[in-house]
Amino acid sequence: MELAGPKSPANPPAHLVYTWSIRSSPSLRAQVFSGVCNPAHCPNVRGCFIGFKKLAHERSCDESAHGMTIQLKAAGSAAALPAELQARKPTRIRLDPSMTGADLVCAIAGVNITDLRHNLQVFMITGGTVPVHKSRVSARRLRVFLKGTKPWLRPEMRKWAETNLKLAMAILHPLRQHDVVAEWQDAAGALTGDNRQDRAAMVRDAQARVSDAGLIGFVDEFERSIRTGDWRQRDTQVLDQPCSCIAPRIIDQSVQHLYRAGSLRQVFATSGDYHTFRKDLKRLRYWLEFTRSLFAKKDIAPWRKTCKLLQSSLGTVNDLDEARMTGHDRLIGNGNWGGKRHAAVDLAESLSDTVSLLPRFWR
């Protein structure tokens, strides 16, 4: 394979962007981000997007690997990535009251599986910060789906899916933590070239682990199981009911789980361990997102908006606590770590009280 374009500089910028094209198909173009430098990675294409494979090399490519010529040339760092190489926000799920409970399961799983596949593939190509975060969100949403539909899923299939989703999140967790710390350092003017070199190494390691674990293959097999109906347990006639009867039960259970240990204000006043509440909140919020098309906007919107703000506030508290544990609290708010955490806790408690008073529109 012939490789044309700039050679790797001795001290490359943090994010070089290259455009590449296949000579045999000049209309096919994309852009690739690299954490440290391109062309330390070379894309191998099957079809238009699916099938990219990262080849490790040092300023050279395995000529026997491809029968194609790739042109690389530097582009501005502000160049926009094509849609195929941008991480995807959660896709809105369209449910219809005429659907059965089984249809609901398939629709929710199918959309989230598609999002996860896309975001993992983008991460494997670009290694960017956004696909790291979005891949974890996609995996987390699927884990919430598994918990909400547990009574109807075959145990072996559910455990297999849960294990792989948990692994995906674990692989990407250190990289996500590094990115969060880098944001703090960047805001404080403390980000260095060493930080970027460290991230590049972490990206390569995470990409290798995703590949070794066969996570893209898992996603494909998970989708096949949902599509063919292999997921469904016996004696689950309840799923033959309209989905408008199934969704309210799941939402009601999620609300009960959220306040099983009392209000968030009580949690902070006693144990201070808000992590269980935070996980239960994500479960509730995601199920509201999954089933939003079944309810009137005026009814579900206050729940969705308040839960989103509450999750964001608790995320801020969690990030601040992580900063304190890792010794980065001095980078937060010009040293006002305590003030920022106090404000975030106050807001979270207030929002939690608001959620508890919202009308249960699904009953």
N, C-alpha and C positions, 0 to 999 in steps of 0.2 A: 504494500500500500504506500502510495506517495503522500507525503505530508508537507504542505507548503504553508509558510506563514512565519510569524516572529518566533525567535527562540526564547526560551525562558530567561528572563533577566536575573541577575545575581540577587537583587533585592526587590522582588516583585511587589506591586501594590497589593492591598488586601483583597480586592475583587477585580480581576481582569475579566472582561467580557470578550468572547470571541464569537464570530459568526462562522458557521460551517455549511458547506453544501456538498452534495454528492454529484460528481460530474455526470454520472449516468442519469441523474434525475435533477437537473438544475433548478426545477421549480420548488424542490423540497429544501426548506431552509429553517434553521432554528438557532437559538443562542444558548450558550452554556456558561454558567457561572462556575468558577473554581475558587475554593477558599484561599489558595495561595497563588497558584498560577496555572494557566492552561498553556501549552498542551501537555500537562502532566497526565491528562486523561483524554482518551480518544473515544468518541461514540461509535458504536457499531449498530447499524440500523437494520431492522426487519420491518417492512411496511413503513408507516409514516411515523409512529411514535412508540408503540409497544415493541419491546424487543431491544431497547438500548442496553448495551453492556459496557461497563467501564473496563478498560484495559490499562493495567498499570505498566508504565514504561518510563524511561528516562530520555526524553527528547527524541525518541524513536518509536516506531510501531512495528508490531509483528507483521511483516509483509505477507506471510502465508495466511494470516487470519482473514483477510478481505480481498476481494477482487474489485475494489473501488478506490477512487481517489478522493481525498478530503482536502478541502482548502480551508485554512484557518487564517483569519486576519483580525487584528485588534479592533475593537469598537469602543465607543465612549461608555463609561460606567453607568451612565444614565439611560442607556439603550433599554427599551422595554422588551421583556421576554414575550414570546408568543403565548397564546392561551394554553397550548399543550404543555408548556413548561412552567406554568404558574400553579402554585399550590391552590387548592380549591377550598372555599368555605363550604360548610355543610349545605348540601343541596336540599331545597325545600321538598318535603314529601307530600304528594297529592293523594289524599284518601277520599273516598266517596262513601256516604252512609249506606249505599247498597252493597258495599263489600262485606264479605264475611270476616270473622276473626282470623281465619287462616290467610285470607288475602292481606289483612293488616300486617301479619307477621312477615309475609313474603315481601310486601312493599317496603316496610321499614328496613328490613335486613338488606334488601337489594340495593337501595339507594346508599346506605351507609357503607356497604361493601365496595361499591363502585368508587365512592369518595376515598376510602382507605387505599384501594389499589392505585388510584391516580396520584395521591399524595406521596405514597411510598416510592412510586416510580420517579416522581419529580425529585424526591430526595436522593435517590440513587444516581440521578443524572447531575443535579446541581449542588447538592449538599448544603443548600441555603438554610438560613434561620427559619424562614416562614414554613417551608415544607416539613421541617423538624417538628414545629409546633402543631401544624395542621394534621400531620400523621398521628401524633399523640391524641389530638382531639377526636379524630375519626375512630381510632382504636378504643378510646374511652367511651364514645357513644355506642359502639357495638357491645362493649361490656355491660353498659346500662341496659341495652336491649336484651341481652342474655339473661340478666337478673329479672327483668320484668316479665319475660316469657318463660321462665324456668319451668313452671308446671306443665308446659306443653311440649317442651323440647326433649328429645332422646338424651338421657344423661351422658352417654359416651360422646355424643356429638357436641353437647354443650361444654363438657369438660375439655375436650380437644380444642374447641374454639377459644375458650377462656384462657387456656394455657398459652396458646400462640399469641393472642392479643396482649396478654400480660408480658410475654417475652418481648414483643415489639415495643411496648412502652418502656420496659426496663433497658433495652438497648439504646433507645433515644434519650432516656432521662439524663445521663451525664452531659450530653451535648446541649440539651435544653437548659440545664442549670448553668453551663458555661456561657450560653448566650444571654441569659438573664444577668449574670454578673458582668458580662461585657457591656451590656446596656448601661449599667450603673457606672462602670469605669469610663465609658465614653462620655456620659453626661458630666462626669467629674474631671474630664480631660486626662484620665489616667490610663487610657488604652494604649498599648504598645505593640510593636511588631511581634514580640514574643507571644502575646495573646493570640494573634492571628495565626502564627505558626502552630501553636498548640491546638487551635481549633481545626486546622487543616489535618493534623494527625488524628484528631478525634473523629473527624468526618470519615477518613479512610477506614479507621477501625470499625466504626458503626456500619458503614456500607458493607464491609467484609462480613460482619456478623449477621446483618440482614440477609445477605446472599447465602451464607453458610447455613442459616436456619431455614432457608427455603420459604421465607415469609410471603413472597409474591405467589408462589405455588400454593401456599395455604389459603390465601385469599381466593384464588381461582377455584380451589376445591370447596371452600366454604360457600361460594356463590352457587356451585353446582348442586350442593346439598340442599340449599334453599330452593333452587329452581325446580328440582325433581321431587321435592316433598320428602326427602329422606330425614328431615329434621323432626317430623311430627311423631309424638308418642301415640300409642294406642289409647283408646277410650278417652279421646279429647273431643267429644261431640260438642262441647261448649264453643269450640272454634267455628262451628257451623252457624252460630248466631251472627246477627249483623255486628259489624265492628263498632257501631255506635253504642252497643251494649257492653263490649269488651273494654274499650278505651277508658270509660269512667272508672271502672274497677281498678285499673292499673294506676290511674292518677290518684284515686282515693287512698290506695295502699301507700303510694309514694309520700303523700302528705302525712299520713300516720307515722311512717318511718322517720320523717324529718323531725317531728316533735316528740319522739318516743322518750327522749331524755330531758324533756322540758324545753323551754325557750332558749335561744342563743344567749340571751342576757343571763340566764341561770347558769349556762355552761361556762361563760367567762367568769362568773362570780364564784364558781365552785372549783371544778377541776381545771378549767382553762383549756381543756383538750377539745378544740373546735373541729378537729379533722373529720370525725364521724359525721358531724352535722354538715360539714362542707361536702362530703361524699354523697350524703342523702339529698342535699340540695341539688347537686348535679343530676342525680337520678330524676328528681321531680322536674327540673327545668328541661331536661332532654325529652322526657315523655310529653311535656307540654308542647315542645317543638315538633315531636314526631306526629302528634295527633291534632295539631292546631287547625287543620282544614276541616275537621269534623264539628267545630264549634263556632259560634258567632264571635266575630272579632271583638266586639264590645265586652264580651264576657271573658275571653281568654287573654286579651292584651294586657290588662293590669297585672295578671299573674306572670306572664312572660317577662314584662318589663321589670317588675320588682325583683323577680328571681334572678334575672340577668345582672341587675345592679348589685344585689346581695352577693352573688357569686364573685363579681369583680372586687367588691370590698373585702371579702374573705381572702381572695387571691392576693390582694395587697398586703393583708396581715400576714399571710403565709410567706410571701416574698421578703417582707421585713424580718420575720423570724429567721428565715434562711440566711439573710444577710448578717444577722447577729451571730448565728451559729458558725458561719464561715469567716467571720472577722471582717466583713465588708460593710458593716453598719455605718462606718465613718463616711462612706460614699453617699449615703442617703440623705437627701434634703439638707445639704450643707451642714451635715453633722446633727441635724435635729431628728434623729431616729425615733426617740421616745414620743415626740410631739406628733409625728406622722402616724405612728402606730396607734396612739390614743385616738386620733381623729378617725382612723380607719375602723377601729373597734366600735366607736360610738355610732358611726354611720351604719355598720353592719347590724348592730343591735336594733337600731331604729327601723331598718328595713325588714328585719326578721319579725318585729312586732307588727309591721304593716302586713306582711304575708299572712300572719296568723289571723288577721281580722278580715281578710278578703272573703267575699261570698263564695261558697262552694257551688259554682254554677253547674257542675256536672251531675249533681245529685237530683 
